Amino acid sequence: MTPKELLYIEDALGHEKYFQTKCKETANQLQDGELKTCVEQLAKQHSQIFQSFYSLL
């Protein structure tokens, strides 16, 4: 892998981790149960995407 490709993967991992963290934080602040569940599912999706990227390495 080239250094540029590694930087791209590092960026993608960082973004997915950030999205996951923000979704979890937001879900913890929500009162509406349905909306909270939806945001928690988004956090899970970002976690799965992170794992997919990570497993490529």
Gaussian input, Z-matrix of N, CA and C with variables (Angstrom, degrees):
# hf/3-21g

backbone

0 1
 N
 C     1     B1
 C     2     B2     1     A1
 N     3     B3     2     A2     1     D1
 C     4     B4     3     A3     2     D2
 C     5     B5     4     A4     3     D3
 N     6     B6     5     A5     4     D4
 C     7     B7     6     A6     5     D5
 C     8     B8     7     A7     6     D6
 N     9     B9     8     A8     7     D7
 C    10    B10     9     A9     8     D8
 C    11    B11    10    A10     9     D9
 N    12    B12    11    A11    10    D10
 C    13    B13    12    A12    11    D11
 C    14    B14    13    A13    12    D12
 N    15    B15    14    A14    13    D13
 C    16    B16    15    A15    14    D14
 C    17    B17    16    A16    15    D15
 N    18    B18    17    A17    16    D16
 C    19    B19    18    A18    17    D17
 C    20    B20    19    A19    18    D18
 N    21    B21    20    A20    19    D19
 C    22    B22    21    A21    20    D20
 C    23    B23    22    A22    21    D21
 N    24    B24    23    A23    22    D22
 C    25    B25    24    A24    23    D23
 C    26    B26    25    A25    24    D24
 N    27    B27    26    A26    25    D25
 C    28    B28    27    A27    26    D26
 C    29    B29    28    A28    27    D27
 N    30    B30    29    A29    28    D28
 C    31    B31    30    A30    29    D29
 C    32    B32    31    A31    30    D30
 N    33    B33    32    A32    31    D31
 C    34    B34    33    A33    32    D32
 C    35    B35    34    A34    33    D33
 N    36    B36    35    A35    34    D34
 C    37    B37    36    A36    35    D35
 C    38    B38    37    A37    36    D36
 N    39    B39    38    A38    37    D37
 C    40    B40    39    A39    38    D38
 C    41    B41    40    A40    39    D39
 N    42    B42    41    A41    40    D40
 C    43    B43    42    A42    41    D41
 C    44    B44    43    A43    42    D42
 N    45    B45    44    A44    43    D43
 C    46    B46    45    A45    44    D44
 C    47    B47    46    A46    45    D45
 N    48    B48    47    A47    46    D46
 C    49    B49    48    A48    47    D47
 C    50    B50    49    A49    48    D48
 N    51    B51    50    A50    49    D49
 C    52    B52    51    A51    50    D50
 C    53    B53    52    A52    51    D51
 N    54    B54    53    A53    52    D52
 C    55    B55    54    A54    53    D53
 C    56    B56    55    A55    54    D54
 N    57    B57    56    A56    55    D55
 C    58    B58    57    A57    56    D56
 C    59    B59    58    A58    57    D57
 N    60    B60    59    A59    58    D58
 C    61    B61    60    A60    59    D59
 C    62    B62    61    A61    60    D60
 N    63    B63    62    A62    61    D61
 C    64    B64    63    A63    62    D62
 C    65    B65    64    A64    63    D63
 N    66    B66    65    A65    64    D64
 C    67    B67    66    A66    65    D65
 C    68    B68    67    A67    66    D66
 N    69    B69    68    A68    67    D67
 C    70    B70    69    A69    68    D68
 C    71    B71    70    A70    69    D69
 N    72    B72    71    A71    70    D70
 C    73    B73    72    A72    71    D71
 C    74    B74    73    A73    72    D72
 N    75    B75    74    A74    73    D73
 C    76    B76    75    A75    74    D74
 C    77    B77    76    A76    75    D75
 N    78    B78    77    A77    76    D76
 C    79    B79    78    A78    77    D77
 C    80    B80    79    A79    78    D78
 N    81    B81    80    A80    79    D79
 C    82    B82    81    A81    80    D80
 C    83    B83    82    A82    81    D81
 N    84    B84    83    A83    82    D82
 C    85    B85    84    A84    83    D83
 C    86    B86    85    A85    84    D84
 N    87    B87    86    A86    85    D85
 C    88    B88    87    A87    86    D86
 C    89    B89    88    A88    87    D87
 N    90    B90    89    A89    88    D88
 C    91    B91    90    A90    89    D89
 C    92    B92    91    A91    90    D90
 N    93    B93    92    A92    91    D91
 C    94    B94    93    A93    92    D92
 C    95    B95    94    A94    93    D93
 N    96    B96    95    A95    94    D94
 C    97    B97    96    A96    95    D95
 C    98    B98    97    A97    96    D96
 N    99    B99    98    A98    97    D97
 C   100   B100    99    A99    98    D98
 C   101   B101   100   A100    99    D99
 N   102   B102   101   A101   100   D100
 C   103   B103   102   A102   101   D101
 C   104   B104   103   A103   102   D102
 N   105   B105   104   A104   103   D103
 C   106   B106   105   A105   104   D104
 C   107   B107   106   A106   105   D105
 N   108   B108   107   A107   106   D106
 C   109   B109   108   A108   107   D107
 C   110   B110   109   A109   108   D108
 N   111   B111   110   A110   109   D109
 C   112   B112   111   A111   110   D110
 C   113   B113   112   A112   111   D111
 N   114   B114   113   A113   112   D112
 C   115   B115   114   A114   113   D113
 C   116   B116   115   A115   114   D114
 N   117   B117   116   A116   115   D115
 C   118   B118   117   A117   116   D116
 C   119   B119   118   A118   117   D117
 N   120   B120   119   A119   118   D118
 C   121   B121   120   A120   119   D119
 C   122   B122   121   A121   120   D120
 N   123   B123   122   A122   121   D121
 C   124   B124   123   A123   122   D122
 C   125   B125   124   A124   123   D123
 N   126   B126   125   A125   124   D124
 C   127   B127   126   A126   125   D125
 C   128   B128   127   A127   126   D126
 N   129   B129   128   A128   127   D127
 C   130   B130   129   A129   128   D128
 C   131   B131   130   A130   129   D129
 N   132   B132   131   A131   130   D130
 C   133   B133   132   A132   131   D131
 C   134   B134   133   A133   132   D132
 N   135   B135   134   A134   133   D133
 C   136   B136   135   A135   134   D134
 C   137   B137   136   A136   135   D135
 N   138   B138   137   A137   136   D136
 C   139   B139   138   A138   137   D137
 C   140   B140   139   A139   138   D138
 N   141   B141   140   A140   139   D139
 C   142   B142   141   A141   140   D140
 C   143   B143   142   A142   141   D141
 N   144   B144   143   A143   142   D142
 C   145   B145   144   A144   143   D143
 C   146   B146   145   A145   144   D144
 N   147   B147   146   A146   145   D145
 C   148   B148   147   A147   146   D146
 C   149   B149   148   A148   147   D147
 N   150   B150   149   A149   148   D148
 C   151   B151   150   A150   149   D149
 C   152   B152   151   A151   150   D150
 N   153   B153   152   A152   151   D151
 C   154   B154   153   A153   152   D152
 C   155   B155   154   A154   153   D153
 N   156   B156   155   A155   154   D154
 C   157   B157   156   A156   155   D155
 C   158   B158   157   A157   156   D156
 N   159   B159   158   A158   157   D157
 C   160   B160   159   A159   158   D158
 C   161   B161   160   A160   159   D159
 N   162   B162   161   A161   160   D160
 C   163   B163   162   A162   161   D161
 C   164   B164   163   A163   162   D162
 N   165   B165   164   A164   163   D163
 C   166   B166   165   A165   164   D164
 C   167   B167   166   A166   165   D165
 N   168   B168   167   A167   166   D166
 C   169   B169   168   A168   167   D167
 C   170   B170   169   A169   168   D168

   B1=1.4395
   B2=1.5185
   B3=1.3022
   B4=1.4562
   B5=1.5289
   B6=1.3252
   B7=1.4747
   B8=1.5380
   B9=1.3111
   B10=1.4639
   B11=1.5381
   B12=1.3150
   B13=1.4602
   B14=1.5255
   B15=1.3167
   B16=1.4648
   B17=1.5227
   B18=1.3236
   B19=1.4644
   B20=1.5240
   B21=1.3285
   B22=1.4571
   B23=1.5280
   B24=1.3091
   B25=1.4643
   B26=1.5264
   B27=1.3097
   B28=1.4661
   B29=1.5243
   B30=1.3138
   B31=1.4594
   B32=1.5267
   B33=1.3313
   B34=1.4591
   B35=1.5300
   B36=1.3300
   B37=1.4619
   B38=1.5253
   B39=1.3216
   B40=1.4564
   B41=1.5182
   B42=1.3252
   B43=1.4651
   B44=1.5276
   B45=1.3067
   B46=1.4614
   B47=1.5234
   B48=1.3213
   B49=1.4606
   B50=1.5383
   B51=1.3279
   B52=1.4661
   B53=1.5329
   B54=1.3429
   B55=1.4628
   B56=1.5231
   B57=1.3169
   B58=1.4611
   B59=1.5300
   B60=1.3235
   B61=1.4645
   B62=1.5276
   B63=1.3253
   B64=1.4677
   B65=1.5224
   B66=1.3163
   B67=1.4658
   B68=1.5256
   B69=1.3211
   B70=1.4647
   B71=1.5215
   B72=1.3376
   B73=1.4660
   B74=1.5229
   B75=1.3151
   B76=1.4591
   B77=1.5188
   B78=1.3311
   B79=1.4659
   B80=1.5278
   B81=1.3238
   B82=1.4622
   B83=1.5211
   B84=1.3261
   B85=1.4601
   B86=1.5301
   B87=1.3165
   B88=1.4585
   B89=1.5249
   B90=1.3216
   B91=1.4607
   B92=1.5269
   B93=1.3294
   B94=1.4587
   B95=1.5314
   B96=1.3250
   B97=1.4600
   B98=1.5187
   B99=1.3275
   B100=1.4608
   B101=1.5257
   B102=1.3179
   B103=1.4623
   B104=1.5253
   B105=1.3329
   B106=1.4613
   B107=1.5276
   B108=1.3254
   B109=1.4649
   B110=1.5234
   B111=1.3214
   B112=1.4614
   B113=1.5321
   B114=1.3156
   B115=1.4668
   B116=1.5333
   B117=1.3209
   B118=1.4634
   B119=1.5340
   B120=1.3227
   B121=1.4658
   B122=1.5262
   B123=1.3300
   B124=1.4699
   B125=1.5277
   B126=1.3157
   B127=1.4673
   B128=1.5235
   B129=1.3335
   B130=1.4650
   B131=1.5268
   B132=1.3219
   B133=1.4639
   B134=1.5233
   B135=1.3240
   B136=1.4650
   B137=1.5238
   B138=1.3247
   B139=1.4545
   B140=1.5312
   B141=1.3257
   B142=1.4657
   B143=1.5276
   B144=1.3080
   B145=1.4679
   B146=1.5263
   B147=1.3406
   B148=1.4651
   B149=1.5198
   B150=1.3327
   B151=1.4631
   B152=1.5320
   B153=1.3222
   B154=1.4642
   B155=1.5180
   B156=1.3286
   B157=1.4752
   B158=1.5244
   B159=1.3340
   B160=1.4568
   B161=1.5280
   B162=1.3268
   B163=1.4658
   B164=1.5359
   B165=1.3268
   B166=1.4586
   B167=1.5270
   B168=1.3175
   B169=1.4639
   B170=1.5052
   A1=109.61
   A2=115.33
   A3=119.17
   A4=109.16
   A5=116.65
   A6=119.27
   A7=112.19
   A8=116.44
   A9=119.95
   A10=110.68
   A11=117.02
   A12=120.86
   A13=110.84
   A14=116.72
   A15=120.22
   A16=111.24
   A17=116.99
   A18=120.35
   A19=111.02
   A20=116.40
   A21=119.78
   A22=110.44
   A23=117.11
   A24=120.71
   A25=110.47
   A26=116.52
   A27=120.50
   A28=110.53
   A29=116.95
   A30=121.84
   A31=111.54
   A32=115.74
   A33=120.61
   A34=110.86
   A35=116.86
   A36=120.55
   A37=111.27
   A38=115.69
   A39=120.29
   A40=112.58
   A41=116.24
   A42=119.94
   A43=111.33
   A44=116.46
   A45=119.26
   A46=111.36
   A47=117.26
   A48=120.94
   A49=109.91
   A50=116.44
   A51=121.13
   A52=110.62
   A53=117.05
   A54=120.58
   A55=110.84
   A56=116.67
   A57=121.23
   A58=110.12
   A59=116.54
   A60=121.62
   A61=111.11
   A62=116.88
   A63=120.55
   A64=111.70
   A65=117.28
   A66=120.32
   A67=110.63
   A68=116.89
   A69=120.40
   A70=110.98
   A71=116.50
   A72=120.52
   A73=110.93
   A74=115.84
   A75=120.72
   A76=110.92
   A77=117.08
   A78=120.97
   A79=110.92
   A80=116.86
   A81=120.42
   A82=112.66
   A83=117.47
   A84=121.16
   A85=112.80
   A86=117.34
   A87=120.57
   A88=111.75
   A89=115.57
   A90=122.41
   A91=111.09
   A92=116.98
   A93=122.76
   A94=109.47
   A95=116.80
   A96=121.66
   A97=113.54
   A98=116.82
   A99=120.86
   A100=111.05
   A101=115.67
   A102=120.49
   A103=110.79
   A104=116.19
   A105=120.87
   A106=110.44
   A107=117.25
   A108=121.81
   A109=110.93
   A110=116.18
   A111=121.33
   A112=111.16
   A113=116.71
   A114=121.05
   A115=110.28
   A116=117.41
   A117=120.39
   A118=110.80
   A119=116.55
   A120=120.40
   A121=110.89
   A122=116.53
   A123=119.89
   A124=110.40
   A125=116.72
   A126=120.55
   A127=110.19
   A128=116.91
   A129=120.67
   A130=111.05
   A131=116.24
   A132=120.17
   A133=110.79
   A134=116.38
   A135=119.61
   A136=110.76
   A137=116.85
   A138=120.23
   A139=110.67
   A140=116.42
   A141=120.93
   A142=111.32
   A143=116.63
   A144=120.38
   A145=109.41
   A146=116.67
   A147=120.74
   A148=110.07
   A149=116.54
   A150=120.77
   A151=111.49
   A152=116.24
   A153=120.05
   A154=111.28
   A155=115.96
   A156=120.02
   A157=110.23
   A158=115.90
   A159=120.90
   A160=111.53
   A161=115.30
   A162=118.90
   A163=111.96
   A164=117.05
   A165=120.34
   A166=111.62
   A167=115.78
   A168=119.69
   A169=109.46
   D1=143.09
   D2=178.69
   D3=-80.95
   D4=160.51
   D5=176.50
   D6=-58.81
   D7=-35.30
   D8=179.94
   D9=-66.80
   D10=-39.61
   D11=177.89
   D12=-66.03
   D13=-39.75
   D14=177.53
   D15=-64.03
   D16=-38.43
   D17=176.83
   D18=-63.98
   D19=-39.15
   D20=178.23
   D21=-62.74
   D22=-44.83
   D23=179.94
   D24=-65.07
   D25=-41.15
   D26=177.28
   D27=-60.48
   D28=-42.35
   D29=176.68
   D30=-61.18
   D31=-47.55
   D32=-178.67
   D33=-61.62
   D34=-42.82
   D35=177.30
   D36=-61.97
   D37=-42.97
   D38=179.27
   D39=-62.90
   D40=-40.85
   D41=178.85
   D42=-65.23
   D43=-44.16
   D44=-179.60
   D45=-64.73
   D46=-39.51
   D47=177.60
   D48=-63.98
   D49=-41.58
   D50=178.65
   D51=-62.48
   D52=-47.70
   D53=-179.84
   D54=-61.24
   D55=-41.12
   D56=179.09
   D57=-61.45
   D58=-47.20
   D59=-179.44
   D60=-61.83
   D61=-45.77
   D62=-178.91
   D63=-65.55
   D64=-38.03
   D65=177.35
   D66=-63.75
   D67=-43.33
   D68=178.92
   D69=-63.18
   D70=-44.17
   D71=178.85
   D72=-61.31
   D73=-43.90
   D74=-179.16
   D75=-65.55
   D76=-43.98
   D77=179.96
   D78=-59.23
   D79=-37.92
   D80=179.88
   D81=-67.09
   D82=-21.00
   D83=-178.45
   D84=-95.30
   D85=-10.86
   D86=-175.55
   D87=-81.54
   D88=142.55
   D89=177.57
   D90=-96.44
   D91=-34.93
   D92=-178.55
   D93=-70.62
   D94=117.88
   D95=-175.38
   D96=-62.13
   D97=-40.50
   D98=-178.51
   D99=-66.95
   D100=-43.61
   D101=178.64
   D102=-66.86
   D103=-39.43
   D104=178.49
   D105=-60.93
   D106=-43.84
   D107=178.30
   D108=-61.09
   D109=-42.17
   D110=179.51
   D111=-61.24
   D112=-45.63
   D113=-179.15
   D114=-68.93
   D115=-35.74
   D116=175.96
   D117=-63.64
   D118=-37.42
   D119=176.36
   D120=-65.11
   D121=-37.77
   D122=175.99
   D123=-62.25
   D124=-40.34
   D125=178.15
   D126=-61.76
   D127=-41.58
   D128=177.98
   D129=-63.48
   D130=-41.44
   D131=179.66
   D132=-61.77
   D133=-43.27
   D134=179.33
   D135=-67.00
   D136=-33.39
   D137=175.59
   D138=-64.66
   D139=-42.16
   D140=178.64
   D141=-65.86
   D142=-40.00
   D143=178.07
   D144=-64.03
   D145=-42.82
   D146=177.30
   D147=-57.54
   D148=-47.46
   D149=-179.34
   D150=-62.66
   D151=-37.14
   D152=178.12
   D153=-63.84
   D154=-46.65
   D155=177.26
   D156=-61.14
   D157=-45.27
   D158=-176.53
   D159=-63.39
   D160=-37.91
   D161=-178.52
   D162=-69.00
   D163=-20.66
   D164=177.02
   D165=-67.85
   D166=-23.18
   D167=-179.55
   D168=-79.33

